Amino acid sequence: MIKDEKTGDFALSKRFLGLIFVSLGLLAILGSFLNDLIGGGRFAGIGPTQRVAILVAGLVILVGLSLIPLGKRPA
């Protein structure tokens, strides 16, 4: 987080926002597979909704990875 010197407010840096996106994407993928272990859903393997969720989580991770190199600039 970055503190604005003029107002004293805090802002998220692009790096921190990228790390948040990567973390949320990984948690979504992990949660999708944990749902299988619990026995949720009627499919024996990875179902169609689960595939879409994993794809969207992967896109969130890619967006997060693209933000990380942008450094400490405010988001």
MDTraj code that builds the backbone (N, CA, C; nanometers):
import mdtraj as md
import numpy as np

residues = "MET ILE LYS ASP GLU LYS THR GLY ASP PHE ALA LEU SER LYS ARG PHE LEU GLY LEU ILE PHE VAL SER LEU GLY LEU LEU ALA ILE LEU GLY SER PHE LEU ASN ASP LEU ILE GLY GLY GLY ARG PHE ALA GLY ILE GLY PRO THR GLN ARG VAL ALA ILE LEU VAL ALA GLY LEU VAL ILE LEU VAL GLY LEU SER LEU ILE PRO LEU GLY LYS ARG PRO ALA".split()
xyz = np.array([
    [0.0836, -0.1174, 0.0000],
    [0.0000, 0.0000, 0.0000],
    [0.0883, 0.1241, 0.0000],
    [0.0379, 0.2270, -0.0622],
    [0.1109, 0.3522, -0.0750],
    [0.0334, 0.4608, -0.0009],
    [0.1044, 0.5414, 0.0759],
    [0.0400, 0.6523, 0.1463],
    [0.0583, 0.7792, 0.0645],
    [-0.0540, 0.8452, 0.0344],
    [-0.0496, 0.9713, -0.0383],
    [-0.0007, 1.0800, 0.0568],
    [0.1048, 1.1503, 0.0172],
    [0.1643, 1.2505, 0.1056],
    [0.0751, 1.3732, 0.1232],
    [-0.0075, 1.4045, 0.0232],
    [-0.0921, 1.5239, 0.0314],
    [-0.2132, 1.5012, 0.1215],
    [-0.2835, 1.3913, 0.0997],
    [-0.4081, 1.3677, 0.1734],
    [-0.3912, 1.2734, 0.2910],
    [-0.2867, 1.1940, 0.2912],
    [-0.2672, 1.0966, 0.3982],
    [-0.3447, 0.9681, 0.3769],
    [-0.4150, 0.9576, 0.2631],
    [-0.4910, 0.8361, 0.2325],
    [-0.3983, 0.7280, 0.1793],
    [-0.4438, 0.6048, 0.1931],
    [-0.3671, 0.4922, 0.1417],
    [-0.4255, 0.4472, 0.0084],
    [-0.3392, 0.4075, -0.0828],
    [-0.3804, 0.3563, -0.2130],
    [-0.3090, 0.2241, -0.2376],
    [-0.3721, 0.1389, -0.3132],
    [-0.3100, 0.0118, -0.3497],
    [-0.2104, 0.0341, -0.4625],
    [-0.0960, -0.0297, -0.4524],
    [-0.0020, -0.0262, -0.5638],
    [-0.0428, -0.1338, -0.6639],
    [0.0058, -0.1200, -0.7856],
    [-0.0267, -0.2186, -0.8884],
    [0.0315, -0.3550, -0.8534],
    [0.1465, -0.3561, -0.7895],
    [0.2076, -0.4823, -0.7477],
    [0.1205, -0.5520, -0.6436],
    [0.0729, -0.4764, -0.5455],
    [-0.0104, -0.5339, -0.4395],
    [-0.1434, -0.5827, -0.4967],
    [-0.2030, -0.5043, -0.5875],
    [-0.3274, -0.5455, -0.6512],
    [-0.3062, -0.6728, -0.7332],
    [-0.1918, -0.6825, -0.8014],
    [-0.1599, -0.8032, -0.8764],
    [-0.1465, -0.9245, -0.7863],
    [-0.0826, -0.9065, -0.6715],
    [-0.0698, -1.0175, -0.5763],
    [-0.2058, -1.0597, -0.5216],
    [-0.2943, -0.9642, -0.5009],
    [-0.4300, -0.9973, -0.4561],
    [-0.5014, -1.0792, -0.5628],
    [-0.4916, -1.0377, -0.6896],
    [-0.5575, -1.1111, -0.7979],
    [-0.5031, -1.2529, -0.8103],
    [-0.3717, -1.2675, -0.8034],
    [-0.3117, -1.4008, -0.8132],
    [-0.3590, -1.4882, -0.6974],
    [-0.3618, -1.4320, -0.5776],
    [-0.4059, -1.5083, -0.4605],
    [-0.5516, -1.5510, -0.4735],
    [-0.6376, -1.4595, -0.5186],
    [-0.7794, -1.4936, -0.5345],
    [-0.7999, -1.5995, -0.6425],
    [-0.7240, -1.5901, -0.7512],
    [-0.7344, -1.6910, -0.8562],
    [-0.6912, -1.8282, -0.8085],
    [-0.5812, -1.8318, -0.7339],
    [-0.5345, -1.9604, -0.6803],
    [-0.6334, -2.0178, -0.5792],
    [-0.6918, -1.9317, -0.4961],
    [-0.7925, -1.9787, -0.4004],
    [-0.9164, -2.0318, -0.4716],
    [-0.9549, -1.9685, -0.5818],
    [-1.0707, -2.0154, -0.6574],
    [-1.0442, -2.1526, -0.7188],
    [-0.9250, -2.1724, -0.7723],
    [-0.8911, -2.3029, -0.8294],
    [-0.8850, -2.4084, -0.7202],
    [-0.8233, -2.3747, -0.6084],
    [-0.8161, -2.4681, -0.4962],
    [-0.9558, -2.5022, -0.4449],
    [-1.0409, -2.4022, -0.4328],
    [-1.1782, -2.4258, -0.3883],
    [-1.2559, -2.5128, -0.4845],
    [-1.2290, -2.4983, -0.6126],
    [-1.2967, -2.5802, -0.7124],
    [-1.2595, -2.7271, -0.6969],
    [-1.1326, -2.7533, -0.6700],
    [-1.0910, -2.8921, -0.6512],
    [-1.1329, -2.9465, -0.5150],
    [-1.1373, -2.8602, -0.4143],
    [-1.1857, -2.9049, -0.2833],
    [-1.3337, -2.9409, -0.2892],
    [-1.4067, -2.8769, -0.3776],
    [-1.5472, -2.9098, -0.3971],
    [-1.5624, -3.0543, -0.4449],
    [-1.4698, -3.1015, -0.5261],
    [-1.4720, -3.2415, -0.5696],
    [-1.4461, -3.3357, -0.4530],
    [-1.3528, -3.2985, -0.3669],
    [-1.3221, -3.3847, -0.2526],
    [-1.4403, -3.3959, -0.1574],
    [-1.5128, -3.2864, -0.1416],
    [-1.6303, -3.2878, -0.0546],
    [-1.7423, -3.3692, -0.1178],
    [-1.7453, -3.3731, -0.2484],
    [-1.8477, -3.4498, -0.3179],
    [-1.9579, -3.3636, -0.3758],
    [-1.9322, -3.2350, -0.3921],
    [-2.0321, -3.1464, -0.4503],
    [-2.0455, -3.1706, -0.5995],
    [-2.1668, -3.1595, -0.6499],
    [-2.1912, -3.1775, -0.7927],
    [-2.2195, -3.3216, -0.8280],
    [-2.2686, -3.3405, -0.9487],
    [-2.3063, -3.4759, -0.9894],
    [-2.2075, -3.5391, -1.0870],
    [-2.1033, -3.4664, -1.1240],
    [-2.0050, -3.5201, -1.2170],
    [-1.8947, -3.5916, -1.1399],
    [-1.8433, -3.6990, -1.1992],
    [-1.7379, -3.7763, -1.1333],
    [-1.6034, -3.7038, -1.1414],
    [-1.5804, -3.6323, -1.2490],
    [-1.4541, -3.5599, -1.2657],
    [-1.4785, -3.4106, -1.2628],
    [-1.4052, -3.3412, -1.3474],
    [-1.4222, -3.1967, -1.3570],
    [-1.5408, -3.1699, -1.4490],
    [-1.6439, -3.1085, -1.3951],
    [-1.7650, -3.0799, -1.4712],
    [-1.7514, -2.9529, -1.5535],
    [-1.8516, -2.9244, -1.6370],
    [-1.8433, -2.8072, -1.7246],
    [-1.8404, -2.6743, -1.6487],
    [-1.9160, -2.6631, -1.5419],
    [-1.9144, -2.5396, -1.4640],
    [-1.7804, -2.5216, -1.3951],
    [-1.7234, -2.6314, -1.3503],
    [-1.5934, -2.6264, -1.2840],
    [-1.4847, -2.5856, -1.3841],
    [-1.4962, -2.6309, -1.5072],
    [-1.3989, -2.5919, -1.6104],
    [-1.4051, -2.4421, -1.6373],
    [-1.5269, -2.3891, -1.6435],
    [-1.5422, -2.2454, -1.6661],
    [-1.4845, -2.1675, -1.5484],
    [-1.5094, -2.2149, -1.4264],
    [-1.4570, -2.1474, -1.3074],
    [-1.3044, -2.1491, -1.3067],
    [-1.2454, -2.2607, -1.3458],
    [-1.0993, -2.2704, -1.3503],
    [-1.0436, -2.1796, -1.4599],
    [-1.1127, -2.1708, -1.5732],
    [-1.0691, -2.0830, -1.6814],
    [-1.0735, -1.9363, -1.6382],
    [-1.1825, -1.8967, -1.5734],
    [-1.1943, -1.7581, -1.5266],
    [-1.0888, -1.7289, -1.4200],
    [-1.0663, -1.8236, -1.3298],
    [-0.9636, -1.8055, -1.2266],
    [-0.8255, -1.7934, -1.2908],
    [-0.8015, -1.8705, -1.3964],
    [-0.6748, -1.8600, -1.4686],
    [-0.6575, -1.7232, -1.5329],
    [-0.7660, -1.6677, -1.5863],
    [-0.7588, -1.5335, -1.6443],
    [-0.7315, -1.4279, -1.5369],
    [-0.7920, -1.4455, -1.4197],
    [-0.7664, -1.3534, -1.3084],
    [-0.6194, -1.3606, -1.2680],
    [-0.5638, -1.4810, -1.2667],
    [-0.4218, -1.4972, -1.2339],
    [-0.3345, -1.4279, -1.3384],
    [-0.3693, -1.4413, -1.4657],
    [-0.2908, -1.3755, -1.5709],
    [-0.2962, -1.2232, -1.5586],
    [-0.4132, -1.1695, -1.5263],
    [-0.4239, -1.0248, -1.5056],
    [-0.3367, -0.9833, -1.3873],
    [-0.3416, -1.0626, -1.2806],
    [-0.2590, -1.0326, -1.1639],
    [-0.1108, -1.0373, -1.1954],
    [-0.0703, -1.1377, -1.2727],
    [0.0714, -1.1490, -1.3098],
    [0.1159, -1.0331, -1.3985],
    [0.0239, -0.9800, -1.4785],
    [0.0607, -0.8661, -1.5629],
    [0.0718, -0.7368, -1.4823],
    [0.0061, -0.7299, -1.3666],
    [0.0135, -0.6094, -1.2839],
    [0.1381, -0.6058, -1.1955],
    [0.1892, -0.7215, -1.1585],
    [0.3009, -0.7272, -1.0635],
    [0.4249, -0.6515, -1.1130],
    [0.4663, -0.6654, -1.2400],
    [0.5879, -0.5934, -1.2828],
    [0.5718, -0.4412, -1.2907],
    [0.4499, -0.3895, -1.2809],
    [0.4291, -0.2452, -1.2938],
    [0.4725, -0.1680, -1.1703],
    [0.5041, -0.2396, -1.0645],
    [0.5687, -0.1770, -0.9500],
    [0.4777, -0.1052, -0.8533],
    [0.5326, 0.0008, -0.7957],
    [0.4663, 0.0676, -0.6840],
    [0.3800, 0.1856, -0.7263],
    [0.3493, 0.1959, -0.8537],
    [0.2602, 0.3034, -0.8965],
    [0.1200, 0.2769, -0.8437],
    [0.0445, 0.3808, -0.8111],
    [-0.0918, 0.3578, -0.7617],
    [-0.1799, 0.2939, -0.8687],
    [-0.2679, 0.2068, -0.8235],
    [-0.3567, 0.1377, -0.9175],
    [-0.4751, 0.2242, -0.9530],
])
top = md.Topology()
chain = top.add_chain()
for i, resn in enumerate(residues, 1):
    res = top.add_residue(resn, chain, resSeq=i)
    for name in ("N", "CA", "C"):
        top.add_atom(name, md.element.get_by_symbol(name[0]), res)
traj = md.Trajectory(xyz[None], top)
